[in-house]
């Protein structure tokens, strides 16, 4: 059973919420349903699950009056042998985007407060009016103020290490080197660099990680990844409208090509020659909103708030799970990553993608700084009230752009992530890639 950090955050909600329900959002197949089931069984005397795709007939529970008493009465009539125990029951409304009345009813269930309610849905369906799936239902009223929200991603590197049998003590030892600035012993550093390359190839999708942790079989992982990618293609076809089906698919397929070229911003011309945001801007927005990709915006100056300084038309797109990116590139690319023999621009693109993914999972928004054609700092993050630069090197080469940033903006810390070991030079800290989990 995979250990997930989100579990403790859901537990915090259970202990601290006051008349609010919880909505867990996220891309498909990142483990939303599994973690709520685990939580419900472990933390409550009674757990009731309603899936509005698999159990369409249970939508009738939310037909007619939506007061809590009526809903719970209908629930006991429609679901055999359930127990509604005040303070000890969790009701899980899964795929809630397929029952608009259930989303509207969240307000009344929260006000009633006798039973805890968690809902979940793919970020595809929760766009409602923008969704091409005829079964997605827009709620009559969104329960503003009655929902807490958590976003779930695929496993981060620390969770991957847990799955591989590494405990908190081992990770704390690594963090001690991060905190002190001392070099990691060479054999230990090599061990975690290899594990990080495995994480790049396997990715964080729970099914892939679970399979790899049990069998250590990259081919079995590849089969799982291809199935996930096929499901993503199906989702695009199902949830986009009309001509958007072809355009969204074309934009998604262009991202691995652009990353392999290390382009300095997303270029619509690589999707279709001569075309601009006028044709494909909506398709890119769909991919971002659905969490298939993460957007990283250039800023014209590196001051808080970075969002206010973002240049809207200058952005990069990264695939939400680097294992899926490697699956798109194919077997030979995976082998080269694992053997650390990959060369060329594709290596830089893959390492940018994995660092972007790790930063998002840490809760950071993505920005970069490219003041001219010759210089670029791959990521800027807001931390402790200031802007911190994060440079990504596939190897361990010179840091002209980062040095210029330090000179111009004088941050209290600057990070250079490399294929190498820990080093400190004034405010600049060189770190092996895997230490991104400590930023």
ABEGO torsion letter per residue (X at the ends): XBBBAAAAAAAAAAAABBGBBBBBBEBBGAGAAAAAAAAAAAABABBBBBBAAABAAAAAAABEBABAAAAAAAAAAABBGBBBBBGABBBBBBGAAABAAAAAAAAAAAAAGABBBBBBBBAAAAAEAABABAABBBBABBBBGABBBBBBBBBBAAAAAAAAGBBAAAAAAAAAAAAAGBBBBAAAAAAAAAAAAAAAAAEABAAAAAAAAAAGBAAAAAAAAAAAAAAAAAAAAAABBEAAAAAAAAAAAAAAAAAAAGBABBBAAAABBGBBAAAAAAAAAAAAAAGABBBBBBBABBBOBAAAABBAABBBBBBABAAAAAAAAEAAAAAAAAAGABBEAAAAAAAAAAAAAAAAAAGBBBBBBBABAABBBABBBBBGGBBBBBBBBABBBBBAAAAAAAAAAGBABBBBBBBBBBBBBEABBBBBAAAAAAX
